[in-house]
Amino acid sequence: MRYVVLDTETTGMPVGDGHRIIEIGCVELQGRRLTGRHFHVYLNPDREIDEGAIAVHGITNEFVADKPRFRDVADEFFEFIKGAELIIHNAAFDVGFINNEFALLGQRERSDVSDYCTVLDTLLMARERHPGQRNNLDALCKRYGVDNSGRDLHGALLDAEILADVYLAMTGGQTSLSLAGQGAGEDSGGRQQASPISRLPADRPLTRVIRASAEDLAAHAVRMAAVEKSAGGPSVWAQLEAAPVAE
């Protein structure tokens, strides 16, 4: 399954008041890993940006004055998201703006995202798993241990990269994105990666085996219970341990 994690920034809200998209950021996932493909663009909305919106994302009227219009990137954007499952936080907001941009171009065949993509709303997913709690992106980063220290202001591409990490954590998979074959240093989003695993020589003798203590095993059980609660079901290895052994 091909996934595209998507975010937008706009001139304000709601879309019904004539507000427009000024930034689109997307990253592609396949096999729960970054492919290295992304789509990112700033747009001239042909209208003023609300002061309240500028306070959120920091994108000014002067900055977008020389940027392309949506019509200039519409085909490239459509080809990037077509056929993918879109992962969006508060999807109704972004989808409404995307549909509106295509509708303004008179492209009726593209004015309903659900006709050519499926949509997964991580806000609805978070509300189901954590009812009564704050479920904005910053709160989810804190809850799942995702680094958002560089998020002083909202930004579509940065938020898409962070949301990809959050989505993987929420669904019980890996919690740090990397490209296949990528080593130490920074990932495609500029974040620090752990050093690659160093293999011991095959002929090196093992002189000491340290077994887990009772405290270690108890802590592991607590951690696994939290992972399974987040994932909404037992882990694969728990299922294997519970399966009957063939005689």
C-alpha positions as CSV (number, residue, x, y, z in Angstrom):
1,M,0.0,0.0,0.0
2,R,1.3,3.4,-0.9
3,Y,0.7,6.1,1.7
4,V,1.1,9.9,1.4
5,V,1.3,11.9,4.6
6,L,-0.1,15.3,3.8
7,D,-0.5,18.7,5.4
8,T,-1.4,22.2,4.2
9,E,-1.2,25.8,5.4
10,T,-3.8,28.3,4.4
11,T,-4.6,32.0,4.4
12,G,-7.1,31.4,7.2
13,M,-10.4,29.6,7.8
14,P,-13.0,28.5,6.9
15,V,-12.6,27.6,3.2
16,G,-16.2,28.9,2.7
17,D,-14.9,32.5,3.3
18,G,-12.7,32.3,0.3
19,H,-9.5,31.2,2.0
20,R,-6.9,29.5,0.0
21,I,-3.9,27.1,0.3
22,I,-0.5,28.7,0.6
23,E,1.7,25.6,1.3
24,I,1.4,21.9,0.6
25,G,3.7,19.3,2.1
26,C,3.7,15.6,1.4
27,V,6.0,12.6,2.1
28,E,5.5,9.2,0.7
29,L,5.6,6.0,2.7
30,Q,5.7,2.5,1.3
31,G,6.3,-0.6,3.4
32,R,6.2,1.7,6.4
33,R,9.4,3.4,5.3
34,L,10.1,6.7,3.6
35,T,10.7,6.3,-0.1
36,G,12.6,9.6,-0.5
37,R,9.8,11.1,-2.6
38,H,8.1,14.2,-1.4
39,F,6.0,17.1,-2.8
40,H,6.4,20.5,-1.3
41,V,5.4,23.9,-2.6
42,Y,4.5,27.4,-1.5
43,L,1.7,29.1,-3.3
44,N,0.5,32.6,-4.2
45,P,-3.2,32.6,-3.1
46,D,-4.1,35.8,-4.9
47,R,-5.6,37.2,-1.6
48,E,-4.3,38.5,1.7
49,I,-3.3,36.1,4.5
50,D,-5.1,36.7,7.8
51,E,-2.9,38.0,10.6
52,G,-4.0,35.2,12.9
53,A,-2.9,32.6,10.3
54,I,0.5,34.3,10.0
55,A,0.9,34.0,13.7
56,V,0.4,30.2,13.4
57,H,2.6,29.4,10.4
58,G,4.8,32.5,9.9
59,I,4.1,32.7,6.1
60,T,3.7,36.3,5.0
61,N,2.1,38.0,2.0
62,E,5.5,39.2,0.9
63,F,6.9,35.7,1.0
64,V,4.3,34.2,-1.3
65,A,4.1,37.1,-3.7
66,D,6.4,35.5,-6.2
67,K,5.3,31.9,-5.7
68,P,3.4,29.8,-8.3
69,R,-0.4,29.6,-8.3
70,F,-2.2,26.3,-7.5
71,R,-3.0,26.0,-11.2
72,D,0.7,25.9,-12.0
73,V,1.3,22.8,-9.8
74,A,-2.2,21.1,-9.9
75,D,-1.2,18.4,-12.3
76,E,2.0,17.5,-10.5
77,F,0.2,17.5,-7.1
78,F,-2.6,15.3,-8.5
79,E,-0.2,12.7,-9.9
80,F,1.7,12.6,-6.6
81,I,-1.4,11.8,-4.5
82,K,-3.5,9.8,-7.0
83,G,-4.2,6.3,-5.8
84,A,-2.6,6.7,-2.4
85,E,-4.0,6.5,1.1
86,L,-3.7,10.0,2.4
87,I,-2.7,10.2,6.1
88,I,-3.9,13.6,7.4
89,H,-4.4,15.1,10.9
90,N,-7.9,16.7,10.9
91,A,-8.5,15.5,7.4
92,A,-11.8,17.4,6.8
93,F,-9.8,20.7,6.9
94,D,-7.1,19.8,4.4
95,V,-9.4,17.8,2.1
96,G,-11.9,20.7,2.0
97,F,-9.2,23.1,0.9
98,I,-7.8,20.7,-1.7
99,N,-11.3,20.0,-3.2
100,N,-11.9,23.8,-3.3
101,E,-8.6,24.5,-5.2
102,F,-9.5,21.9,-7.9
103,A,-13.1,23.2,-8.1
104,L,-11.8,26.8,-8.6
105,L,-9.9,25.5,-11.7
106,G,-13.1,23.9,-13.0
107,Q,-11.6,20.4,-12.6
108,R,-14.7,18.6,-11.4
109,E,-13.2,15.2,-11.9
110,R,-10.6,16.2,-9.2
111,S,-12.8,18.2,-6.9
112,D,-13.5,15.2,-4.6
113,V,-10.4,13.6,-3.1
114,S,-12.3,10.5,-2.2
115,D,-12.8,9.7,-5.9
116,Y,-9.1,9.0,-6.4
117,C,-7.6,8.5,-2.9
118,T,-8.6,7.0,0.4
119,V,-8.2,9.1,3.5
120,L,-7.1,8.2,7.0
121,D,-7.7,10.9,9.7
122,T,-5.2,10.5,12.5
123,L,-7.2,13.0,14.6
124,L,-10.2,10.7,14.6
125,M,-7.9,7.7,15.3
126,A,-6.3,9.5,18.2
127,R,-9.7,10.5,19.7
128,E,-10.8,6.9,19.6
129,R,-7.7,5.7,21.4
130,H,-7.3,8.6,23.8
131,P,-10.9,9.9,24.6
132,G,-11.1,13.0,26.7
133,Q,-7.4,13.9,26.1
134,R,-5.7,16.5,23.9
135,N,-5.0,15.0,20.6
136,N,-3.4,17.8,18.6
137,L,-0.1,17.0,16.9
138,D,2.1,18.4,19.7
139,A,0.2,16.4,22.3
140,L,0.6,13.2,20.3
141,C,4.3,13.9,19.9
142,K,4.6,14.1,23.6
143,R,2.5,11.0,24.2
144,Y,4.4,8.8,21.7
145,G,7.9,10.2,22.3
146,V,8.2,11.8,18.8
147,D,10.7,14.6,18.6
148,N,9.0,17.9,17.5
149,S,11.7,20.3,19.0
150,G,12.0,22.0,15.6
151,R,8.3,22.9,15.4
152,D,8.3,26.5,16.6
153,L,5.7,27.3,13.9
154,H,3.5,25.2,11.8
155,G,4.9,24.2,8.4
156,A,3.3,21.8,6.0
157,L,6.4,19.7,5.1
158,L,7.7,19.5,8.6
159,D,4.3,18.7,10.0
160,A,3.9,15.9,7.4
161,E,7.2,14.4,8.5
162,I,6.3,14.6,12.2
163,L,2.9,13.2,11.5
164,A,4.5,10.2,9.7
165,D,6.4,9.4,12.9
166,V,3.3,9.8,15.0
167,Y,1.3,7.6,12.7
168,L,3.8,4.8,12.8
169,A,4.0,5.1,16.6
170,M,0.2,5.0,16.9
171,T,-0.1,1.9,14.8
172,G,2.5,0.0,16.8
173,G,5.3,0.0,14.2
174,Q,8.7,1.7,14.0
175,T,8.9,5.1,15.6
176,S,11.7,6.7,13.6
177,L,11.6,7.0,9.9
178,S,14.6,6.3,7.7
179,L,15.4,5.4,4.1
180,A,16.5,1.9,3.3
181,G,20.3,1.8,3.4
182,Q,20.6,5.1,5.3
183,G,23.2,5.2,7.9
184,A,24.1,7.5,10.8
185,G,23.7,11.3,10.5
186,E,20.5,13.0,9.4
187,D,17.4,11.6,7.7
188,S,15.6,13.2,4.8
189,G,13.9,15.6,7.2
190,G,17.1,16.8,8.8
191,R,16.6,14.9,12.0
192,Q,19.4,13.0,13.7
193,Q,19.5,9.2,13.1
194,A,20.9,6.6,15.4
195,S,24.2,5.1,14.4
196,P,24.0,1.9,12.4
197,I,24.3,-1.5,14.1
198,S,27.9,-2.8,14.4
199,R,28.2,-6.6,14.0
200,L,30.7,-8.5,16.1
201,P,33.2,-10.7,14.3
202,A,31.7,-14.2,13.8
203,D,34.7,-15.8,15.5
204,R,34.6,-13.7,18.7
205,P,34.0,-15.9,21.7
206,L,31.1,-15.0,24.0
207,T,32.5,-14.8,27.5
208,R,29.5,-13.6,29.5
209,V,25.7,-13.8,29.2
210,I,23.7,-11.3,31.1
211,R,20.1,-12.5,31.7
212,A,17.2,-10.2,32.3
213,S,16.4,-9.6,36.0
214,A,12.9,-9.9,37.4
215,E,12.7,-6.1,37.3
216,D,13.7,-6.1,33.7
217,L,11.0,-8.7,32.8
218,A,8.4,-6.7,34.7
219,A,9.3,-3.5,33.0
220,H,9.2,-5.3,29.6
221,A,5.7,-6.6,30.4
222,V,4.5,-3.1,31.2
223,R,6.0,-1.7,28.0
224,M,4.5,-4.5,25.9
225,A,1.1,-3.9,27.4
226,A,1.3,-0.2,26.4
227,V,2.3,-1.1,22.9
228,E,-0.5,-3.6,22.5
229,K,-3.0,-1.1,23.9
230,S,-1.8,1.5,21.4
231,A,-1.9,-0.9,18.5
232,G,-5.4,-2.2,19.4
233,G,-4.4,-5.8,19.6
234,P,-1.7,-8.3,20.7
235,S,1.7,-8.3,19.2
236,V,2.8,-10.9,16.7
237,W,5.2,-12.5,19.1
238,A,2.5,-12.6,21.9
239,Q,0.3,-14.5,19.4
240,L,3.1,-16.9,18.6
241,E,3.7,-17.6,22.3
242,A,0.0,-18.3,22.9
243,A,-0.3,-20.6,19.8
244,P,-0.4,-24.3,20.6
245,V,2.8,-26.2,19.8
246,A,2.3,-29.0,17.3
247,E,3.0,-32.5,18.7
